Amino acid sequence: MKNVIYLTRTGLLEPLGQSQVLNYLFGLSKKFSITIISNERLDDLKDIDRVLRLKEKCANHNIIWRPQKYRKRPRFFAQLFNILAMTYVVLKEILSGRADVIHARSYIPATVAWVLNFFTSIPFIFDMRGLWPEELIVSGRVIRGSLVHKVLKKIETLLLRDASVIVSLTNVASSYLKEKYPNELANKKIVVIPTCTNLDHFNVSLNSKNSSNIYGCIGSITSGWFNTEYLSIFISTLSLRSPNINFEIVTRDNERDVRKAIDPNNSILEKLNVKSCQFEDMPNAIQSHDISMMFYVGGEISELGRSPTRMGEVLGCGLPVISNRGVGDVEKIILENNVGIIVEGKSKSQMKEAVESLEKLLTDPDLSNRCRRTAESIFSLKSGTEAYNKIYFSILNMEDF
C-alpha cells in the first residue's frame, strides 16, 4: 500500500474532526496506509479512555493516529510551537519511509507540507477548507494590507503554485481563485469537494414528530465568522410571531458568550436552551429540531469558500436550512432544491418576510424527503471519498482524473 500522511489542525476528538476527517479516511484507508497527525485540545486529551478507544478504532482501519497537543497561549509562540511540532513529526514519518503523499487540511498544515516538499519533493495536496486569509480579516484578527496579511497572501500563492492538487469546498471559490491566480493555476485543476456527511449517521428519524416546536442551530457561533446579529434578530422575530416556539443551540462555545450574543436582554431566557454534545449524539440533537438556522458574514470574499459542515448534516436529517446570501454555494443549493429559506437582510420587514416564507415552506408534506434527497445528491460521504481516492491515485499512479 502507498503511504499517505494526513495533516489537520482540527482534532479527531472534536465533532468536526469526526465528521470531516475520520469519516473520509476510514473509507480511504481501504486502499492506502494512512498516518494522521492532528492538533488536539488539551481538555480533550485528558479523557484518556476516549483517546485510547479512538486510537484502537483508527488501528482497526489501518490508520496510525499521532495526536499532538494544541497550545493556544501565548498566541504567537504557541502557534509557532504547534507548527514546529507538526513539522518534526511529519519529518520523522518521511525519514521512516512512510510518506508517498501529504494531504494537508487547511493553510497551516499545507505550509508544513510545502516546506517539507521543498526539501524532500514529497508531493502534497492543498485541501483549502476555505479562503483563510480573508476569513481572518472578516473575524477582525488580521488587517487588510498589513504585514501579516501580505505574508499570508504570499504563502497562499506558493501553496497554490506548488501543490500537486488543490481541493476547494465550493464552485464559486474555485472560480474566484482561477481569476485571482491565473498564472499559478494555469495548468492546474481545482477539484471541488463540499463538506460531505455520513448519511448513514445523519438520517431522518423514523420516530420524529410532525413538529417539536424547537428551532435549532448547531456548531460554533462565536468564532467571528458566524453572523450572530442575524440569528438574534431572526429568533426575536420568530418568538414574537409564534410564542410557542422554543430555541436550542448545540455548540461547544461558552454558554454565557452564546447567550450574550443571541439574547443580551434575556428576553427569551426560558425559551433558549444552549447545550453541547458529543459527535455521536449530534443526529439525535438535530432530529429533535424542526429547522436549522445558520447565518454567516455573507457578502465577503471569505464566504466564497465556505461550505458549512452543518448543512449536509441538517439536510441529511430531513430538516430545512435558514441562511443568508453570499455564503459559498449555499444559496444556490437552497433555492434550486427548495430546501430552505434565504434571508435577504436584517430589517424588520425582511425578517418578517423570511418567517412568513418559512411558515409556508413547513406546510409542504414532501419537505423532509426533499431535504434528504438533496443531501444524498450533493453531500454524500461516499462520493466525497471516491473523489479523494481519484486524487490520490492521480498523484501516486499518474492516472488522469
C-alpha positions as CSV (number, residue, x, y, z in Angstrom):
1,M,0.0,0.0,0.0
2,K,1.1,3.6,-0.7
3,N,1.5,5.8,2.4
4,V,-0.5,9.0,3.0
5,I,0.3,11.4,5.7
6,Y,-2.8,13.5,6.7
7,L,-2.2,16.8,8.5
8,T,-5.0,18.6,10.3
9,R,-5.3,21.3,12.9
10,T,-8.8,20.0,13.7
11,G,-8.7,17.5,16.4
12,L,-10.1,14.0,15.8
13,L,-11.7,14.3,19.3
14,E,-13.8,17.2,18.1
15,P,-17.1,16.7,16.3
16,L,-15.7,18.3,13.2
17,G,-12.7,16.0,13.2
18,Q,-15.0,13.0,13.4
19,S,-17.2,14.1,10.5
20,Q,-14.8,15.9,8.2
21,V,-11.6,13.9,8.8
22,L,-12.2,10.4,10.1
23,N,-15.3,9.7,8.0
24,Y,-13.3,10.2,4.8
25,L,-10.2,8.4,6.0
26,F,-12.0,5.3,7.1
27,G,-13.0,4.8,3.5
28,L,-9.7,5.9,2.0
29,S,-7.8,3.5,4.4
30,K,-9.1,0.5,2.4
31,K,-6.6,1.4,-0.4
32,F,-4.0,3.4,1.4
33,S,-1.9,3.2,4.6
34,I,-2.7,6.5,6.4
35,T,-1.0,8.3,9.2
36,I,-3.0,11.2,10.8
37,I,-1.2,14.0,12.6
38,S,-3.7,16.2,14.4
39,N,-3.8,19.0,16.9
40,E,-5.9,18.1,19.9
41,R,-7.3,20.4,22.6
42,L,-5.7,19.8,26.0
43,D,-9.1,19.2,27.6
44,D,-10.0,16.5,25.1
45,L,-6.7,14.7,25.6
46,K,-7.5,14.5,29.4
47,D,-10.1,11.9,28.6
48,I,-7.6,9.0,28.4
49,D,-10.2,6.3,27.8
50,R,-11.7,8.1,24.9
51,V,-8.3,8.7,23.4
52,L,-7.4,5.0,23.7
53,R,-10.7,4.0,22.2
54,L,-10.2,6.3,19.2
55,K,-6.6,5.0,18.7
56,E,-7.9,1.5,18.6
57,K,-10.7,2.4,16.2
58,C,-8.1,4.0,13.9
59,A,-5.8,1.0,14.1
60,N,-8.7,-1.3,13.1
61,H,-9.0,0.8,9.9
62,N,-5.2,0.6,9.1
63,I,-4.8,4.2,10.4
64,I,-2.0,5.4,12.6
65,W,-3.0,8.4,14.7
66,R,-0.4,10.6,16.2
67,P,-2.2,13.3,18.3
68,Q,-0.3,16.4,19.1
69,K,-1.2,18.9,21.9
70,Y,-2.6,22.1,20.6
71,R,-1.4,25.1,22.5
72,K,-3.1,28.5,22.4
73,R,-1.1,30.7,24.8
74,P,0.9,32.8,24.4
75,R,-0.7,33.3,21.0
76,F,2.3,33.8,18.6
77,F,4.8,31.4,20.3
78,A,2.1,28.8,20.9
79,Q,1.2,28.7,17.2
80,L,4.9,28.6,16.2
81,F,5.5,25.7,18.6
82,N,2.4,23.9,17.1
83,I,3.8,24.3,13.6
84,L,7.3,23.2,14.5
85,A,6.0,20.2,16.4
86,M,3.9,19.1,13.4
87,T,6.8,19.6,11.1
88,Y,9.1,17.4,13.3
89,V,6.6,14.6,13.5
90,V,6.0,14.6,9.7
91,L,9.7,14.7,9.0
92,K,10.1,11.6,11.2
93,E,7.5,9.8,9.2
94,I,9.2,10.8,5.9
95,L,12.6,9.6,7.1
96,S,11.0,6.3,8.2
97,G,9.7,5.8,4.6
98,R,6.1,6.2,5.5
99,A,5.2,9.1,3.2
100,D,4.3,9.0,-0.5
101,V,2.0,11.9,-0.4
102,I,1.0,14.5,2.2
103,H,-2.7,15.5,2.4
104,A,-2.8,18.9,4.2
105,R,-6.1,20.1,5.5
106,S,-6.1,23.9,5.6
107,Y,-3.4,26.5,5.3
108,I,-1.0,25.9,8.3
109,P,-0.7,22.2,7.7
110,A,-0.3,22.9,4.0
111,T,2.6,25.3,4.9
112,V,4.2,22.5,6.8
113,A,3.7,20.3,3.7
114,W,5.2,22.9,1.4
115,V,8.3,23.3,3.5
116,L,8.9,19.5,3.5
117,N,8.1,19.3,-0.2
118,F,10.8,21.9,-0.8
119,F,13.4,19.7,0.9
120,T,12.1,16.2,0.1
121,S,10.0,16.6,-3.1
122,I,7.1,14.6,-1.4
123,P,4.0,15.8,-3.3
124,F,1.2,17.5,-1.3
125,I,-2.5,18.2,-1.6
126,F,-3.7,21.6,-0.6
127,D,-7.1,20.9,0.8
128,M,-8.1,24.6,1.3
129,R,-11.2,24.3,3.5
130,G,-12.0,28.0,2.7
131,L,-10.2,31.2,2.0
132,W,-8.4,31.6,5.3
133,P,-6.6,35.0,4.9
134,E,-9.9,36.6,4.0
135,E,-11.6,34.8,6.9
136,L,-9.1,36.3,9.3
137,I,-9.9,39.7,8.0
138,V,-13.6,39.3,8.5
139,S,-13.2,38.0,12.0
140,G,-11.1,41.0,12.9
141,R,-7.9,39.0,13.5
142,V,-5.9,40.5,10.6
143,I,-6.0,43.9,9.0
144,R,-6.1,44.0,5.2
145,G,-2.8,45.3,3.7
146,S,-0.9,44.7,7.0
147,L,2.4,42.9,7.0
148,V,0.7,39.8,8.4
149,H,-1.9,39.9,5.6
150,K,0.8,40.3,2.9
151,V,2.7,37.3,4.3
152,L,-0.4,35.2,4.4
153,K,-1.2,36.1,0.8
154,K,2.3,35.2,-0.3
155,I,2.0,31.8,1.4
156,E,-1.3,31.3,-0.3
157,T,0.3,32.0,-3.7
158,L,3.1,29.5,-3.0
159,L,0.7,26.8,-1.8
160,L,-1.5,27.2,-4.9
161,R,1.6,27.2,-7.2
162,D,3.3,24.2,-5.8
163,A,0.6,21.9,-4.6
164,S,0.1,18.8,-6.8
165,V,-3.7,19.1,-6.4
166,I,-5.9,21.8,-4.9
167,V,-9.2,21.0,-3.3
168,S,-11.9,23.7,-2.9
169,L,-15.1,23.4,-1.0
170,T,-17.2,25.4,-3.4
171,N,-17.5,26.2,-7.1
172,V,-17.7,29.9,-6.5
173,A,-14.3,29.8,-4.6
174,S,-12.8,27.8,-7.5
175,S,-13.8,30.4,-10.0
176,Y,-12.5,33.2,-7.8
177,L,-9.1,31.5,-7.4
178,K,-8.7,31.0,-11.1
179,E,-9.4,34.6,-11.7
180,K,-7.1,35.8,-8.9
181,Y,-4.2,33.5,-9.6
182,P,-4.2,32.9,-13.4
183,N,-0.5,32.2,-13.7
184,E,-0.2,29.9,-10.7
185,L,-3.3,27.9,-11.7
186,A,-2.9,28.0,-15.5
187,N,-2.1,24.2,-15.8
188,K,-3.9,23.0,-12.7
189,K,-7.2,21.5,-12.0
190,I,-9.1,22.5,-8.8
191,V,-11.2,19.7,-7.5
192,V,-14.4,20.8,-5.8
193,I,-15.5,18.6,-2.9
194,P,-18.0,20.1,-0.5
195,T,-18.0,19.1,3.2
196,C,-19.6,15.7,2.9
197,T,-21.6,13.9,5.5
198,N,-22.0,10.3,6.7
199,L,-25.7,10.0,5.7
200,D,-25.9,6.6,7.5
201,H,-25.2,8.5,10.7
202,F,-27.2,11.7,9.9
203,N,-30.6,10.4,8.7
204,V,-34.3,11.1,9.0
205,S,-35.6,9.8,12.4
206,L,-38.3,7.2,12.0
207,N,-39.8,8.3,15.3
208,S,-39.8,12.1,14.6
209,K,-42.9,14.0,15.4
210,N,-44.6,16.2,12.9
211,S,-43.5,19.2,14.9
212,S,-41.4,19.6,18.0
213,N,-41.6,23.4,18.0
214,I,-37.9,23.6,18.6
215,Y,-35.9,25.7,16.1
216,G,-32.2,24.8,16.2
217,C,-28.7,26.0,15.4
218,I,-25.7,23.7,15.6
219,G,-21.9,24.4,15.7
220,S,-19.8,27.3,16.7
221,I,-21.4,30.7,16.6
222,T,-18.9,32.9,18.5
223,S,-15.9,32.3,16.1
224,G,-16.3,35.7,14.4
225,W,-17.4,34.1,11.2
226,F,-21.0,33.4,12.2
227,N,-23.5,36.3,11.9
228,T,-24.9,36.3,15.5
229,E,-26.8,39.6,14.7
230,Y,-28.9,37.9,12.0
231,L,-29.5,34.9,14.3
232,S,-30.6,37.1,17.2
233,I,-33.0,39.2,15.1
234,F,-34.4,36.1,13.3
235,I,-35.0,34.4,16.7
236,S,-36.6,37.6,18.1
237,T,-38.9,37.8,15.1
238,L,-40.0,34.2,15.4
239,S,-40.5,34.5,19.1
240,L,-42.8,37.5,18.8
241,R,-44.8,35.9,15.9
242,S,-45.0,32.4,17.4
243,P,-44.8,32.3,21.2
244,N,-44.9,28.5,21.4
245,I,-41.6,28.1,19.6
246,N,-38.5,27.2,21.6
247,F,-34.9,27.5,20.5
248,E,-31.9,25.3,21.0
249,I,-28.2,26.0,20.2
250,V,-26.0,22.9,20.2
251,T,-22.4,24.1,20.4
252,R,-19.1,23.7,22.2
253,D,-18.9,27.5,22.6
254,N,-19.2,29.0,26.1
255,E,-22.8,29.2,27.1
256,R,-22.5,32.6,28.6
257,D,-20.9,34.0,25.5
258,V,-23.7,32.5,23.3
259,R,-26.5,33.9,25.4
260,K,-24.8,37.3,25.4
261,A,-24.6,37.3,21.7
262,I,-28.1,35.9,21.0
263,D,-30.2,37.2,23.9
264,P,-28.3,40.0,25.6
265,N,-31.5,41.3,27.3
266,N,-32.7,37.8,28.4
267,S,-35.9,38.4,26.6
268,I,-36.2,34.7,25.7
269,L,-34.3,33.3,28.6
270,E,-36.7,30.5,29.3
271,K,-37.2,29.6,25.7
272,L,-33.5,29.4,24.7
273,N,-31.5,26.2,25.5
274,V,-27.8,26.1,25.0
275,K,-26.0,22.8,25.2
276,S,-23.1,20.7,23.9
277,C,-23.0,17.1,22.9
278,Q,-20.6,14.5,21.5
279,F,-20.4,13.8,17.8
280,E,-22.2,10.5,18.1
281,D,-25.2,12.3,19.7
282,M,-25.5,15.0,17.1
283,P,-28.0,13.2,14.9
284,N,-30.4,12.9,17.8
285,A,-29.9,16.6,18.6
286,I,-30.7,17.7,15.1
287,Q,-33.6,15.3,14.7
288,S,-35.3,16.9,17.7
289,H,-35.5,20.2,15.8
290,D,-37.9,21.4,13.2
291,I,-35.5,23.7,11.3
292,S,-31.8,24.7,11.5
293,M,-30.6,28.3,11.3
294,M,-27.1,29.1,10.0
295,F,-26.1,32.7,9.3
296,Y,-22.6,33.8,8.2
297,V,-20.9,37.1,7.5
298,G,-22.1,36.9,3.9
299,G,-21.1,39.1,1.0
300,E,-17.4,38.9,1.8
301,I,-14.7,37.2,-0.3
302,S,-14.0,34.9,2.7
303,E,-17.5,33.4,2.4
304,L,-17.0,32.3,-1.2
305,G,-15.1,29.3,0.1
306,R,-17.4,28.3,2.9
307,S,-19.3,25.0,2.8
308,P,-20.9,24.6,6.2
309,T,-20.5,21.2,7.6
310,R,-23.8,21.6,9.4
311,M,-25.7,22.0,6.2
312,G,-25.2,18.4,5.0
313,E,-25.9,17.1,8.4
314,V,-29.1,19.0,8.8
315,L,-30.4,18.2,5.3
316,G,-29.4,14.6,5.9
317,C,-31.7,14.5,8.9
318,G,-34.5,15.9,6.7
319,L,-34.6,19.5,8.1
320,P,-34.7,22.7,6.0
321,V,-32.0,25.3,6.3
322,I,-32.4,29.0,7.0
323,S,-29.4,31.0,5.8
324,N,-28.3,34.3,4.1
325,R,-26.8,35.2,0.8
326,G,-23.2,35.3,-0.2
327,V,-22.1,32.0,1.5
328,G,-20.3,29.7,-0.9
329,D,-22.8,27.5,-2.8
330,V,-25.4,27.6,0.0
331,E,-27.9,30.0,-1.7
332,K,-27.8,28.1,-5.0
333,I,-28.3,24.7,-3.2
334,I,-31.2,26.0,-1.1
335,L,-33.1,27.8,-3.9
336,E,-32.5,25.2,-6.7
337,N,-33.7,22.4,-4.4
338,N,-36.3,24.3,-2.4
339,V,-34.9,23.0,0.9
340,G,-35.0,26.2,3.0
341,I,-35.2,30.0,3.1
342,I,-32.7,32.7,2.2
343,V,-33.0,35.8,4.4
344,E,-32.5,38.9,2.3
345,G,-31.4,41.2,5.1
346,K,-31.7,42.1,8.8
347,S,-34.5,44.7,8.6
348,K,-37.8,44.0,10.3
349,S,-39.6,43.7,7.0
350,Q,-37.0,41.3,5.6
351,M,-37.0,39.1,8.6
352,K,-40.8,39.1,8.7
353,E,-40.9,38.1,5.1
354,A,-38.4,35.3,5.7
355,V,-40.5,34.0,8.7
356,E,-43.7,34.0,6.6
357,S,-41.9,32.1,3.8
358,L,-40.7,29.6,6.3
359,E,-44.2,29.1,7.7
360,K,-45.4,28.3,4.2
361,L,-42.5,26.0,3.4
362,L,-43.1,24.0,6.6
363,T,-46.6,23.0,5.3
364,D,-45.0,21.2,2.4
365,P,-45.5,17.4,3.1
366,D,-42.6,16.5,0.8
367,L,-40.1,18.9,2.5
368,S,-38.3,16.3,4.7
369,N,-37.9,13.8,1.8
370,R,-36.7,16.6,-0.5
371,C,-34.1,17.7,2.1
372,R,-32.8,14.1,2.4
373,R,-32.6,13.7,-1.4
374,T,-30.6,16.9,-1.7
375,A,-28.2,15.7,0.9
376,E,-27.7,12.4,-0.9
377,S,-27.1,14.1,-4.3
378,I,-24.6,16.8,-3.0
379,F,-23.2,15.9,0.4
380,S,-22.8,12.1,0.2
381,L,-19.7,10.9,2.1
382,K,-19.4,8.0,-0.4
383,S,-19.0,10.4,-3.4
384,G,-16.6,12.6,-1.5
385,T,-14.4,9.7,-0.5
386,E,-14.3,8.5,-4.1
387,A,-13.2,11.9,-5.2
388,Y,-10.3,11.8,-2.8
389,N,-9.5,8.3,-4.0
390,K,-9.1,9.6,-7.5
391,I,-6.9,12.4,-6.4
392,Y,-4.6,10.0,-4.5
393,F,-4.3,7.7,-7.5
394,S,-3.7,10.6,-9.8
395,I,-0.7,11.8,-7.8
396,L,0.7,8.3,-7.0
397,N,0.0,6.5,-10.2
398,M,-0.2,9.4,-12.7
399,E,-3.7,8.5,-13.6
400,D,-5.9,11.1,-15.2
401,F,-8.9,12.3,-13.3
